[in-house]
Amino acid sequence: MFAALPYKFKIALLTLIPLIIAISGIALATAHQTKLLASTQAETFEQELLNTKKNELKNYMELAYTAIINVYENPNVAKKHAQQEVYDILKNMEYGEDGYFFVYDYNGVNIVHSRKPELEGKNLFNFKDDNGKLLIQELIQNAKQGGGFTHYLWDKPSGGKSVEKLSYSIGLDKWQWMVGTGLYIDDIEKGVFGIKDKANNTNKKTLLLTSIIAIIATLLTSLIGFLINLSEGKLATQKMRDLTNKTVNFQEDERKRVSRELHDGINQLLVSVRYKLDTAKSKLLKPNSETENTANIIDEADEILNTGIQEVRRISRDLRPSLLDDLGLDSAIKSLLSDFSERTNIIVDYKNNATNTRLPQEIETAFYRIIQEAVTNIEKHALSAKHVTLKIDKKRASIHLSISNDGIGFDKQTLEQTNPERGLGLRNMVDRTELLEGFLTVNSSIDKGTTVIVHIPL
């Protein structure tokens, strides 16, 4: 399915999918870290509050113990009277809305309970809270061990339902009593829940904000991609039109050149041959004709005909040299340079280090056309050129061509702006090179000659 999508959509998907994945990953990682942080904060908050509650319970217990110690340890007070006095003290000691003291003997019989006096006198040793904990036994056990904390569920006076409670108990061993007090810690649970709820809300907001950012980023990326594609599409379309026009114009120019060559060269020669032959024929038909003069006319016609044949061969070679197909690039270049040197009297120094093997046909054709275009430009424009150097080198993964002349040179930018027709040949050379995924560079300056360098990968 992906392979069937248009190229532009593939590029868009390859841009958007990683973006969406990255944003989603960041959002999930942020949410996860926020959740972990909230959990850590909640645990820390819970532990700190518990420690605070424990210290608070110890302080209350110290106050209660201070209030009863003189009675408890006074040997001059009868045990029963002392117990009654301690009973009255603890019965009336309260703090806060739900703070009170309770007393059990080591057998589990309730002695003091200010909030639930109906429990007094009852044995609750085997009493279990809603979670099944034998809380009275644990309170007594902690008291016997010198004091300790117990967690359990108990009815909250101000709430009317069982909630988590933390109690601290100590022992009055002489009387076999356990004295305890406790604080309800449902507020800790509410605080922890509040932190977690706040973290969840933060996560939801983070995910929502991330989603909005992702949507905006996706839309912006899509819009930018669309605008770029639109711009590139227009540019590509314009380049295609220019290339098509250039190709058509090149074909038309080539047709004009061939037509001009045939009309101005071959046609005139053939007309001249026909005229000579007609003249010879008319002389032969006359009585007492001069045979020697007629033979000279026929010889002239034959010479003109030979010139026409040479012109046809030249035009054919320019269109597609047979040497390139039959003997290869090196022979075709030598023939081209020989004709060039003969026409222009320019000395050519040619060196080819890639003659061991035939190159691919498209490279040989491109090199030949580039060299042909280069020597044509030298012939037309490098008016003071006396020497041309052409060198071909083959390396492991590429082949290189260098063409230099000592002509008048030119400024490339100025040439393209002031005389685009002259720059067309250079543009054709560049196009042929880029078609084979190579590159062409031109080094030239006024009065310092010109060097064309071509690199094409093999």
TORVOMI-478766 format. One record per residue: y, x, z of N, C-alpha, C in turn; residue in three letters. Coordinates in steps of 0.02 Angstrom, whole numbers, plus 50000, padded with zeros to 5 digits. Example, Ala and Ser with C-alpha at 12.3 -4.5 7.8 and 13.67 -1.06 7.14 Angstrom:
2
497165066050390497755061550390498355066050390Ala;498885064250354499475068450357500025064550394Ser;
END
This chain:
458
499405004250000500005000050000500635004450000Met;500625009750043501205014250047501325017649980Phe;500765019549947500825023049883501155018749830Ala;501085012149837501355007649786502105006349795Ala;502385008449852503095007149865503525011649821Leu;504125009249804504585013449766504775019649806Pro;504965024849770505125031249801505675030549853Tyr;506195026549838506755025749884506525022749950Lys;506065017749946505825014650006505405019550047Phe;505025023850014504635028850049505085033550088Lys;505625035750056506105040150090506415036550150Ile;506595030150140506895026350195506405025650254Ala;505775024150238505275023350291505155029950327Leu;505125035450290505015041950320505605043950364Leu;506185041050352506775042350394506785037750455Thr;506635031350444506695026350497506125026550547Leu;505505027550523504935027350568504975032650623Ile;505115039150606505195044050660505775042450707Pro;506315039550679506885037650721506685032350771Leu;506335027150748506125021750792505635024350844Ile;505155028550822504665031450869505015035650922Ile;505505039650901505865043950948506245039750999Ala;506605034650976506995030451021506535026651068Ile;505985023951041505495020351083505195024951136Ser;505025031051114504745035951162505225037551218Gly;505865038551199506375039951250506455034051298Ile;506445027951270506525021951312505935021251360Ala;505325022251335504735021551378504725027051431Leu;504895033151410504915038651458505435037451512Ala;506025034851492506555033351540506325027851588Thr;506005022551560505765017151603505235019551652Ala;504785023851627504255026451670504555030751726His;505025035151708505335039351759505735035351809Gln;506075030051784506455025751829505995022151878Thr;505415019951853504925016551895504645021351948Lys;504495027551927504255032551975504775034052028Leu;505405034752004505945036152051506035030452101Leu;506005024252075506075018452119505505018152169Ala;504895019752147504325019752192504405025052247Ser;504645030952226504755036352275505305034452324Thr;505845031452298506395029252341506165023952389Gln;505745019352364505495013952407505055016752463Ala;504625021552445504195024652496504615028352548Glu;505115032052523505555035752569505945030952614Thr;506205025652583506575020552620506135017252673Phe;505525015552654505055012252700504885016952758Glu;504755023352742504575028052794505145029252842Gln;505755029852815506345031052858506465025052904Glu;506395018952876506495013052918505955012552972Leu;505335014252952504795014053002504925019053058Leu;505145024953039505305030053090505865027553136Asn;506355024353104506915021553144506655016253192Thr;506215011853166505935006453208505525009453265Lys;505135014753249504725017853301505155020853356Lys;505685024453335506135027353385506475021853427Asn;506645016453393506965010853428506485007753479Glu;505845006953459505355004153505505245008653566Leu;505215015253554505135019953609505725019453658Lys;506325018753629506915018153672506885011853715Asn;506695006253684506634999953722506105000653776Tyr;505545003953757505015004753807505235009253864Met;505635014353850505885018653903506355014753950Glu;506755010253920507195006053961506775001554008Leu;506254998553979505824994154019505464998054073Ala;505225003954055504855008054104505325010354160Tyr;505935012054140506435014054191506585008154238Thr;506575002154210506724996154251506174994554301Ala;505554996454285504994994454329504695000254367Ile;504875006454351504535012154380504605012554456Ile;505205010854479505315011154552504875006154589Asn;504785000354560504354995354591503624997354584Val;503444999754524502745001354509502495007054553Tyr;502935011954567502715017854604502915017654678Glu;503205012154701503415011654771502805009854815Asn;502595014554857501995013254899502135008254956Pro;502765006954968502935002555024502934995155004Asn;502844993854939502834986954916502114985054901Val;501934979054925501254976754914501124975954839Ala;500494977154819500324976954747500484970254716Lys;500294964954750500404958254723501144956854716Lys;501534958754767502254957754765502574962054711His;502334968254705502594972754653502444970054583Ala;501834967554574501644964854508502074958854490Gln;502224954654541502644948854528503354951054509Gln;503594956154543504264958554528504294961454457Glu;503774965354439503744968154370503684962454320Val;503274957554337503204951654293503884948554279Tyr;504274947554333504934944354325505404948654282Asp;505374955154295505824959654256505664959354182Ile;505014960254165504814960454094504884953654061Leu;504784948354099504844941554072505554940254048Lys;506024943154084506734941754068507054947054023Asn;506684952254007506974957453964506884955553890Met;507434954653855507414953053784507964957053748Glu;507874958053685508374961553645508354958653574Tyr;508934957653546508964954853480508724947753478Gly;508594945353417508384938353409507644937453423Glu;507234942653407506514941953414506204947553457Asp;506614951053497506354956453538506164954253608Gly;505564955853630505324953953697504764958753716Tyr;504534958053780503984962253805503394957753821Phe;502794960753816502184957153834501734961853873Phe;501304958553916500854962453959500164959353956Val;499654963853948498954961753952498604966554000Tyr;498084963754034497684968454073497174971654026Asp;496824976654049496374980354005495774976153983Tyr;495694970254012495154965753991495384960853937Asn;496034961153920496294956853866496604950453890Gly;496694949553956497004943453983497754944253980Val;498104939453949498824939753944499144938354012Asn;499624942654031499964941954095500694939854085Ile;501034942854035501734941254021501814939953947Val;502154934453930502354933053861502924928053862His;503544930553857504124926253866504204921153809Ser;503974922853749504074918253693503494913353686Arg;502904915153711502334910553709502014910353779Lys;502354907053825502084906853894501404903353899Pro;501244899353849500604895853851500004900653845Glu;500144906953822499604911853816499444915153882Leu;499894914653932499794918053995499164915354030Glu;498764920054053498134918354086497554917754039Gly;497674918053974497124917553926496864924453906Lys;496214924753896495904931053875495914931353798Asn;496294936053771496374936853698496074943453674Leu;495594946053713495304952553696495014952653626Phe;494704947153606494384946853540494824943153488Asn;495464942453504495914938853457496034943253394Phe;496004939853336496124943253272496734940253237Lys;497104944553203497674941953164497414939353097Asp;497874937453053497674934452989497294939252944Asp;497364945752958496994950752919496334952752952Asn;496174949453008495544950953042495574956853089Gly;496164959253106496234964953151496184962753223Lys;495784966353265495744965053337496334968553369Leu;496904965253365497534968553382497594969953457Leu;497344965353501497404966353573496994972453594Ile;496404973153566495984978953582496324985453561Gln;496654985353501496984991453477497594993053520Glu;497974987953541498544989053585498324992153651Leu;497774989453679497514992153743497264999253734Ile;496915000553679496655007253665497215012453660Gln;497755010653624498335015153618498665016353686Asn;498695011053727498995011653794498585016453838Ala;497925015853835497495020253874497565027553853Lys;497745028753789497815035553763498505038453774Gln;498915035053812499575037653828500135034553788Gly;499985029753747500495026353708500385027253633Gly;500505021953596500415022253523500665016053489Gly;500685016553422500945011153381500365007253349Phe;500485000653341499984996253310500324991753260Thr;500024991353200500274986653148499824980553148His;500134974653145499734968453142500184962753121Tyr;499884956953108500254950953091500324946553154Leu;500944943953163501074939753222501624934753204Trp;501594928953239502094923753225502794926253245Asp;503264925453199503954927453212504324921453241Lys;504614922053301504944916253332505484913253289Pro;505894917353257506454914653218506234912353149Ser;505624914253129505404912353061504874907053060Gly;504484906653114503974901553118503354903153077Gly;503254909353054502654911053016502454918253033Lys;501824919853017501564926453031501854931652983Ser;502134936953011502404942452971502164949053001Val;502294954352963502094961052985502504962953047Glu;502144965753097502474967753159502224974653179Lys;502674978653207502504985253232502634985253307Leu;502114986753347502184986653420502014993453449Ser;502334994853506502195001053543501964999053613Tyr;501405002053634501115000053698500975006153741Ser;501085005253808500925010553857500495007353912Ile;500195011553952499765008954004500035010054075Gly;499955004954117500065005754189499365006054220Leu;499095012254219498385013054235498205010854306Asp;498685011654352498545009854422498385002454428Lys;498714998454384498594991254385498134989054329Trp;497924993654285497514991954226497884987054180Gln;498544988554175498974984254132499174988154068Trp;499244984354014499544986953952500204983353941Met;500754987353938501424984553925501614986353853Val;501834981353816502024982553746502644978753725Gly;502924981053672503484977653639503454979153564Thr;503734974753525503674975753452504284973353414Gly;504324975853352504854973853306504534971253242Leu;504804965853218504554963153155504844967353097Tyr;504404969353052504614974052998504594970652929Ile;504654964052929504684960652864505334962452827Asp;505854964652865506474966652832506374973052791Asp;505904977352815505744983352776505424981352710Ile;504964976552714504634974252653505134971252605Glu;505624967552632506144964752589506574970152558Lys;506724975452598507124980952571506754984652516Gly;506104985852527505694989252476505644984952413Val;505544978552423505514973952366506174973952328Phe;506734974252366507394974352334507484980452291Gly;507254986352317507314992452277506894992052214Ile;506274989652221505834989052163506104983952113Lys;506364978352140506644973252096507254975952059Asp;507664979852094508254982852062508034987752008Lys;507504991552023507244996251973506984992651912Ala;506634987051924506374983051868506944980351825Asn;507474977951859508054975551822508384981151782Asn;508414987051814508694992851778508274994551717Thr;507614994251726507164995651669507264990751613Asn;507334984351632507444979251581508094980351544Lys;508624982051582509264983451550509224989651506Lys;508854994751530508775000851491508414999451426Thr;507864995651431507484994051371507894989751323Leu;508284985051352508704980751310509244984951275Leu;509564989451314510084993751286509794998351233Leu;509195001151248508865005551200508685001851137Thr;508444995651146508274991551087508884990251044Ser;509444988751078510074987551041510284993851004Ile;510244999551039510425005951007509965007350949Ile;509305005950959508825007250905508975002850845Ala;509134996550858509294991950803509924994250766Ile;510444996050806511064998450775510945004850735Ile;510565009550766510425015850732510025014650668Ala;509535010050673509135008450614509565005450559Thr;509995000750579510434997550530510915002650499Leu;511205006950542511665012050515511305016950469Leu;510695019050491510305023550448510135020350382Thr;509935013950387509765010250325510375009650280Ser;510955007950312511565007250273511765013750240Leu;511755019250280511925025750253511445027750198Ile;510785026550211510285028150160510395024050097Gly;510565017650107510695013350049511295015950009Phe;511835017750046512435020250011512295026849976Leu;511905031250010511735037549978511305036449917Ile;510805031949925510375030449867510775027449810Asn;511245023049830511665019949778512085025249743Leu;512385029649783512785034949754512365039749712Ser;511785041749741511345046249704511075042849642Glu;510935036249649510685032549591511205032449535Gly;511835031149554512365031149504512445038049473Lys;512405043249517512475050049492511895051849446Leu;511285049849467510705051249425510745047549359Ala;510975041249363511045037349301511555040549255Thr;512115042849286512625046049245512365052549214Gln;511995056349256511705062549229511205061149174Lys;510815055749183510335053949131510695051949067Met;511235048249076511625046349016511915052548982Arg;512185057149025512465063248996511935067248961Asp;511335067648993510795071348962510565068148897Leu;510535061448898510335057848837510855059048782Thr;511495058448802512025059648753512005066748727Asn;511875071448774511845078448754511255079648706Lys;510685076348723510095077148680510225074248611Thr;510525068248611510675065048547511175069248507Val;511695071548542512195075648508511895082148483Asn;511445085048524511125091248503510695090048440Phe;510335084348442509925082748383510365081648322Gln;510915078148333511375076848277511685083448252Glu;511875087748300512165094148280511645098348242Asp;511015097948265510495101648230510385098948160Glu;510405092248154510325089248088510915091248042Arg;511515091148072512105093148033512035100448009Lys;511805104748056511735111748038511225112647982Arg;510645109347989510135109947937510395107047871Val;510755101247877511035098147816511545102747783Ser;511965105847826512475110347799512155116547767Arg;511635119147800511285124947773510975123247705Glu;510665117347702510345115347639510865113947585Leu;511415110647605511925108847555512315114847531His;512545118847581512985124447562512595130447538Asp;511975131047559511585136847539511075135447485Gly;510525132147505509975130947459510185126647400Ile;510565121347413510765116747359511185120347307Asn;511675124447331512095128147283511685133147243Gln;511205136347277510785141147241510365137747188Leu;510075131947206509655128347158510065125747100Leu;510685123347115511125121047061511295126847014Val;511415132647045511575138547005510985140546961Ser;510365140046992509765141546952509705136746894Val;509815130246908509765125346854510285126746799Arg;510885128546820511415130046770511205136146728Tyr;510945141446761510725147346724510165145646675Lys;509685141646699509125139846655509365135546597Leu;509845130946610510115126846555510475131246504Asp;510825136146530511185140746484510685144646442Thr;510155147146476509645150946439509305146546387Ala;509175140346406508845135646360509275134346299Lys;509935133246311510375131846255510435137846208Ser;510425143846237510465149746195509825150646153Lys;509265148946184508635149646148508595144646090Leu;508925138946098508895133946045509365135545987Leu;509845139945999510305141745946509975146645898Lys;510145146145834509875151045786510195157845798Pro;509815162945785510045169845794510255171245866Asn;509895168045914510065169045985509945176146007Ser;510345178146057510265184946083509745184846139Glu;509165187546121508605187346168508745191346231Thr;509065197146223509195201446282509675198046330Glu;510195194846303510675191346346510335185646383Asn;509905182046348509535176446379509085178946434Thr;508765184446424508325187246475508715189046538Ala;509335191746528509755193346585509925187146626Asn;510065181746590510225175446625509625173046666Ile;509035173646636508425171546672508315176046733Ile;508445182546726508385187046783508855185146839Asp;509475183346820509955181146871509715174846906Glu;509435170246866509165164146896508595165646944Ala;508185170446923507615172446965507865175447031Asp;508395179547026508675182647086508975177347133Glu;509335172547102509615167147144509055163147176Ile;508525161947139507955158147165507635161847224Leu;507585168447218507315172447274507765171947336Asn;508425172047323508895171247379508795164447413Thr;508685159247372508555152547399507935152347441Gly;507415155847417506795156147455506905159547523Ile;507295164947523507455168447585507845163847633Gln;508315159847605508695155147646508245149947678Glu;507775147347638507295142447664506895145447721Val;506675151647711506295155047763506715156047827Arg;507345157747818507795158747875507885152347914Arg;508015146847877508095140347910507465138347947Ile;506895139447915506245137847946506145141948009Ser;506325148348005506235152748063506685150548120Arg;507305148548104507765146248156507505139948190Asp;507205135448150506935129248178506325130548221Leu;505865134448198505265136248236504935142248202Arg;505035148348231504765154348199504005154348201Pro;503695155548144502965155748141502685161748178Ser;503075167148182502845173048219502715171448293Leu;503115166948321503035165148392502365161948404Leu;502145157848358501495154548365500915159148346Asp;501025163348295500475167448269500375173948308Asp;500915177648321500865184248350501145184748420Leu;501505179748443501755179748512502495181348517Gly;502725181348580503435182048595503715188748573Leu;503355194148586503615200748572503775201648498Asp;503315199648454503425200248381503995195848359Ser;504045189748386504585185148367505265187948388Ala;505295190948448505925193848471506125199848428Ile;505645204048411505795209848369506075207648302Lys;505775202448272506015199948208506715197148214Ser;506835193248269507485190248281508025195648290Leu;507865200748330508345206048343508465210448282Leu;507945211348242508025215348180508505211848133Ser;508415205348123508875201548080509585201648109Asp;509635200848176510285200848208510645207548198Phe;510285212948209510575219648202510775220948130Ser;510365218648082510525219648012511145215847992Glu;511235209748020511815205648002512455208248034Arg;512405210748096513015212248135513165219648143Thr;512675223948125512745231148136512815232948210Asn;512575228448254512575229748326511915233048345Ile;511955238548383511355242048403511015238148460Ile;510365237148453509985233348502509465237848535Val;509485238148601508985241948640508525236848673Asp;507905236448648507445231248670506845234448705Tyr;506685231948766506115234548803505745228648835Lys;505095228248821504685222748846504105225648886Asn;504105224548952503565226948996503045221549010Asn;503055216248970502575210748981502185209248918Ala;501975214548883501625213648818500875213548825Thr;500615214548886499895214948893499545208348881Asn;499845202948903499535196348895500035191348867Thr;499765186248835500205180848811500435176648870Arg;501065174848867501345170448918501205163148899Leu;501255158548948501185151448930501665149548874Pro;501445144948831501835143248771502535140848789Gln;502605136748843503255134148860503735139648882Glu;503465144948915503895150548935504095154748875Ile;503615156048829503785159848769504315156248728Glu;504235149648721504725145748683505405146048716Thr;505415145148783506055145248820506385151948814Ala;506005157448823506295164148817506575165348747Phe;506185163348697506415164448628507075160748615Tyr;507105154348637507705150348625508305153048665Arg;508165155348726508715158148767508985164548733Ile;508525168848710508735174948676509095173248611Ile;508835168348574509145166248512509855163648525Gln;509925159648578510585157048595511055162648617Glu;510775167548655511175173048679511445177448623Ala;511005179248575511235183548520511695179748473Val;511595173148468512065169148428512755169148459Thr;512775168448527513415168748562513745175648554Asn;513325180848557513605187648547513905188448478Ile;513535185848429513765186448359514415182548349Glu;514465176748381515055172448370515655174448413Lys;515515176448476516075176948523516195184048550His;515675188248554515775195048580516005199548524Ala;516635198648504516885201548442516875209148443Leu;516965212348499516995219648502516345222848523Ser;515805218848527515165221448551514885226648502Ala;514645232248530514345237448489513615238648509Lys;513455236348568512785237948594512515232048635His;511885230448624511545225048661510915227848692Val;510805226348756510195228448791509805222248813Thr;509165222148794508735216448811508105219248844Leu;507955216648904507375219148941506985213348971Lys;506315213748966505875208748995505405212349043Ile;505375209949106504925212749157504495207249186Asp;503855208849194503395204049223503185206549292Lys;503285202249342503065203849410502485199349428Lys;502255199949490501655196349509501705188849501Arg;502255185949522502315178649522502885176049478Ala;503205180549440503765178349400503885183149342Ser;504295180849295504485185049238505235184949232Ile;505535190649215506255191449216506505193649147His;507075190949129507395192649065508115194549079Leu;508325200049048509025202349056509305203948987Ser;509885201048971510225202248907510945204248922Ile;511125210348901511805212848914512135214848849Ser;512805214148847513185216648791513845219448816Asn;514145223848776514765227048795515365223948760Asp;515325217348749515865213848715516465212548760Gly;516885207848738517515206548773517415202648838Ile;516825199448847516695195648908517105189248911Gly;517025185448965517385179148973517375177049046Phe;517815172349063517825169249129517475162549125Asp;516915161849159516485156049152516845149549169Lys;517195149449226517535143249248518075141249199Gln;518465146149176518995144649128518695142249062Thr;518135145149043517805143148980517595135948982Leu;517275133849038517025126949044517595121949045Glu;518185124049072518745119349076519135118949011Gln;519215124748977519645124848918519265123948853Thr;518625125948852518245125648789517525123548804Asn;517415117148820516745114948838516235115748783Pro;516465115648720515995116448664515675123348666Glu;516075128448683515795135148688515315135748747Arg;515435131748799514995131948858514355128048848Gly;514295124348792513695120348780513085124648770Leu;513165130248735512595134848725512335137548791Gly;512795139448835512605141948901512265136448941Leu;512525130348935512215124648970511505123448946Arg;511395124248881510725123448853510255128748881Asn;510495134848888510095140248916509905138648989Met;510385136149027510255134349097509755128649101Val;509825123549058509365117849058508655120049043Asp;508575124448994507905126848977507595130649036Arg;508005134449071507755138349128507555133649186Thr;507985128949202507845124349258507255119849243Glu;507135118449179506565114349160505915117649181Leu;505905124249184505315128049205505375130349278Leu;505825127049316505915128349388506165135549401Glu;506515138349352506805144949361507555144449373Gly;507895150149371508625150049378508925155449334Phe;509535154049311509895158449266510565160049295Leu;510745166449293511405168549317511765172249261Thr;512415171349259512835174649209513365178749245Val;513375185149230513885189649258514335191949201Asn;514965189849204515415191649149516135191749176Ser;516525196049147517235196249162517595199049101Ser;518225197749097518615199749039518585207249029Ile;518415209248966518395216248944517855220348979Asp;517375217049012516835220849045516145218549023Lys;516115214848968515475212748942515155207048980Gly;514545205348959514195199648988513465201448998Thr;513185199049054512475199849069512175193149088Thr;511645191249053511285185049068510615186949098Val;510465184349158509835185949193509455179449204Ile;508815179549185508395173549190507775175349232Val;507615171049282507015171749322506605165349315His;505985166049294505545160149287504885161549322Ile;504675157049368504035158049402503445156849355Pro;502905160549368502305159749327501805155049361Leu;
END
